[in-house]
Every structure is written in C-alpha cells, then in structure tokens.
Amino acid sequence: MTYQMIMRVALAAYAIACLEACVSVEAFAEEPAQPNVLILYADDLGFGDLNIQNADSKIPTPNLDQLAREGMRFTDGHSSSGICTPSRYALLTGRHHWREFHGIVNAFGESVFADEQLTMAEMFQQQGYRTAAIGKWHLGWDWDAIKKPDAKTFGEGKKKGYGPDAFDWSKSIPDGPLDHGFDSYFGDTVINFPPYCWIENDRVVKAPDTIMDTAKWKPIKEGNWECRPGPMTSDWDPYQNIPTTTRRGVEFITSQAETDQPFFLYFAFPSPHAPIIPNDEFDGRSGAGPYGDFVCETDDACGQLLRALDRSGQRDNTIVIFTADNGPERYAYARDEKFDHWSSQPFRGLKRDLYEGGHHVPFLIRWPGVTEQGSVCDALVSQVDLYATLAEALAFQVPEGQAHDSKSLMPLLNNAKQKHRQSLVQNTRQGEYALRDGDWLLVDAKSGYVSGRSKAWEAKRQVPSDDKQPHELYDLSVDIGQRDNVAAEYPEKVASMKQLLTQIREDAYPE
C-alpha cells in the first residue's frame, strides 16, 4: 500500500470517528434533563372552591385555573384521609396511613415515619436532587430530645401546654424533615400548634420567650383561632405565614436556576385551614367571605411560585402538582348558608368525613411535553399514586416493600382516557372506612359523617335523613352527591365490597 493510500484510509477513519463523536454529543445534548418537581399542597381546600371545577364558585382562582388549562385536571382525585397528617404521610410514602396509624400528630408529637421507610424525598436525594420542604410539616419531630428533664406543663385539658422554659431551644430538633430526605426545611411546622416560631432546617430561628396569646394578634376574620397553648416568640404574627413562606419558595426556585442540580420542592400551605386569616389586601376578593379571600391569597401565592419558574427559565422542565390534604372544615356549612357557596360541590361531606367531600380534592398536574394542555382525566386516582409516578419519571426502581399502595399515573398522563384504579380506600378514624369500587361507594360505618351533620344544610341541599342502616352504598354514576343510600337494595354488592375492603386492608389492592 502506497503512502497516499495509507493517508486516505487514515483520514477516512478520522472523519468517521469525528462524525460518530458529533452524533454522540448531539444525542447526549438532546437527552432531556431530569425534571424538577414542585408539589403545591393546600390545606382544607374543597373540590368546589376552584373556579374551573365549579361554575357556581364565588372564589376567583385565576392562577390555579390557568395551571389546570396548561396541564391535566383530574376530576376523581383523592387524598388518603379526611385529615392532615395521614394524607401527608401517604403522599410522601406511597403507603396508606391506615396500615400504621389513623390520627394526626398532636402538639410536640413524634415522627410518623419508620426508620426503614424510603420517603419520596429520599428517593429524589438518591437520584441527585436538591430537596426542600417549605411550610406546614405536621409529620412529627423528636421534641423530647430538646425537652428539659424537669419540664412541667401548665393548665388542664385543652388548655394544657408547655411554657418556653421547658425546652433547650439552642439544640437541633431531630427526626424532622432533614432526617427523612429533605436537604432543607423552612416553616412553622403547624400554624395552630406550638412552638409558634420559625424553624429553619432543624433549629428554631428565634427562641420562644412567652406563651401563646391570641390577644396579641390582629383579630381573626372567620371562625376560631383553634391554636393549642404553648411557647411563642413575643413578636409572632400568624398573618405573615403565607407571605414569608412564599418569599422563601420563590428564592429557592430562583436560586436553583443557577445550578445544574434538579430540585424537588414540597411546598405545603397552611391555608385555607383555620385560623382563617387572609391578609388585608385580599379582603373582599371573593364572594365567599374571609375563607374565600384566604383561598384567593393561596391562589396568589401559587401564582408567585409559578411565575418564579417562568422567570428563571425552569418552567418547561418542571413537573407541577397541585392538590390538597382533605376537604374543607365544618365552617363550610355556615358559609353555604350565608354566601351560597358550597366548598365541596358537587359532593356531600367535609373534612374528616367518609363521604366524598372529605377526601375528593383538587388534583392538577402540569408536565410540559407529557400532559396535554387543557386535558381532563376522569379516572379514579389517589395521592398515594404520585410516588410511583415520579419514580417512573426518574427511572427509579422502587425497593421491595416500599410505596406499597402506589400505582403510577404515567399511562394516564400520556392518555387521559385510560383506566387506572378500580378500587380505593379512604379512612379517617379507626374502624370506619370508605371504599370506592368503580362508580360504587361503600361507607363501612353507620354514617359517613365524622365532623358532625347539619340538618339545616341537609334540608337546603335536599339530603334525606339518616335511614339508620349499618352501611351506606351509593352509585356515584347517578348520585354524585351521595343522597340515595341503596344498601338495602343491593346486599350482594355490600357483601362483595366488604370482602374486597378486607382483602385490601390485610394485603394489597388486586392487580
């Protein structure tokens, strides 16, 4: 072979190598980056409060309505429970709370997470994400670790509590967000529980120096303060909760744009949970009183966080999920009477209740490039399903024994018309359950009410009086408001659903 031939072969090989390298670089550049994830979690918000879901709503929710128009809106989305702690636990673990516990974490209560449990935040950490929790926690801490050995309580009954001297506030508080997958935390743990102060990561920002006294605050605008007694910083102002946490959320999102690290932000609102305290600029924004104005403030905060994504150039690579931990509080009865606004529309039931209104909540997902804009999905879905969904988005193999009840929503996100779940269990207190099986709803209790009933509301909304049967059965395909108990007409259906409920509780959902 001549020198010229050798050179031609070498140059050809070099050209091919360069071409392959260019193709490889181009393919690598086109691989989508790991998506950021932002969960916006409201507190005590009704399905019928969002304007886009209820034509009769008296509350403008422009930012959430726009989010729904830009993504997928689920009409049959559920929390795991009708109360706070259980739903948060289920969302972050993919496991129903009732497999371990039923109630909420009370003031200075311990963590609900087992050491071996892999939370959603820990999953993201393992995939290289920066993880943050901002706002309401309500999943417990190890407060005993900073409680002084000689700590004593004051008062009796509901007025019983600890004073500020009962704790060593200079110490870190273990077993909180940082011990369960979050790189950072900022919030006040629970707006109406002590300690009334800001907590950053695992320490209080400023040590409480007095006992909570609602007389030191601006007057409440609707309902009651519902604040448990305990330590407080003397300058504490609950009205600053949403403005402060929202500002921190915007700062977090903006700062992440300057890094190559994807983020997971769990932003949990204290609203519109009691105390109902919209800031003055939102007074009169709604036609549903202070509660409606508080929803407006929550919607405005969501808008600020979403605009931070837009401004920072992260919108197109961020999955945004909006939902709520349970339905609206019992003040909804008086609100309906005064303003003709039913927060649970079109359902019966409120927070704590087994009826649909207790756990059938707003559920929105915007995933640019995946969810079709303005799409509506009528499939039965649950917040426990978010774990498996996000695991699939990350190509993360969920370890055996984790996320026991989670089923990925990915097929639905690509095609809203597909089937998903056939059955779903809800629970608020031990021994009482609701089971969905297709369009059928079984209330495995004498009544679906837990918060109590309002005969005046039942008369206005034409709900029949209690027929005293041991179970309640509703066909939601023709009775979405759960007014006609047909348990006596379909005893076989009641029996089969009770059998299915036992199977799910003792093992798992059928495939």
SULZI-V461555 format. One line per field, one symbol per residue. ss: DSSP state (A for helix, B for strand, O for the rest). psi: psi as a letter, one per 40 degrees, with the letter a starting at -180 (. if undefined). burial: # if it has 24 or more other C-alpha atoms within 12 Angstrom, else .. A space follows every 10 residues. Layout:
ss=???
psi=???
burial=???
This chain:
ss=OOAAAAAAAA AAAAAAAAAA AAAAAAAAAA OOOOOBBBBB BBOOOOAAAO AAAOOOOOOO OAAAAAAAAA OBBBOOBBOO OOOAAAAAAA AAAOOOAAAO OOOOOOOOOO OOOOOOOOOA AAAAAAOOOB BBBBBBOOOO OBAAAOBOOO OOBBOOAAAO BBOAAABOOO OOOBOOAAAA OOOBBBBBBO OOOOOBOOBB OOBBOOOOOB BOOAAAOOOO OBOOOOOOOO BBOOOOOAAA AAAAAAAAAA AAAAAAOOOO OOBBBBBBOO OOOOOBOOOA AAOOOOOOAA AAAAAAAAAA AAAAAAAAAA AOOOAAABBB BBBBOOOOOO OAAAAAAAAO OOOOOOOOOO OOOOOAAAOB OOBBBBOOOO OOOOBBBOOO BBOOAAAAAA AAAOOOOOOO OOOOOOOOOA AAAAOOOOOO OOBBBBBOOO OOBBBBBOOB BBBBOOOOOO OOOOAAAAAA OOOOOOOOOO OBBBBOOOOO OOOOOOOOOO AAAAAAAAAA AAAAAAOOOO O
psi=hidddddddd dddddddddd ddddddddde hiihiihhhh hihfhidedh deehdehehh gdddddddde bhhhefiiie ieicdddddd deefhhdeed idaihihfii iehidehhid ddddddeeih hihhbhcfei igdddehide hiiiaibeeh iiideeigee iihifaddef ehdiihafch deiiigiihh bfiidhhiea hhheeeiiii diaidfhiia iiieehhdee dddddddddd ddddddeeie hiihhhhhie ifiihhgiid eehediffad dddddddddd dddddddddd deeedefhhh hhaidaaiie edddddddef hhdehfiiia hdieidedeh iihihhghed hhheihheih iiddeddddd dddefhhhih eifdehhhed ddddheeiic idihhiidih ehiihhgbei hhhgidiehd eiihdddddd efhiiheeie ihhigedegd egdghfdddg dddddddddd dddddeciii .
burial=.......... .......... .......... ...####### ########## ####..#### ########## ########## ########## #########. #########. ###...#### #######.## ########## ####.##... .......... #########. .##.###### ########## ########## ########## ####.....# ###.#.#### ###..##### ###.###### ####.##... .######### #########. .##.###### ########## #########. ...####### ########## ######.... ########## ########## ########.# ########## ########## ####...#.. .######### .###.#...# #########. .######### ########## #.##..#... #......... ######...# #######... ..##..##.# #..##...#. .
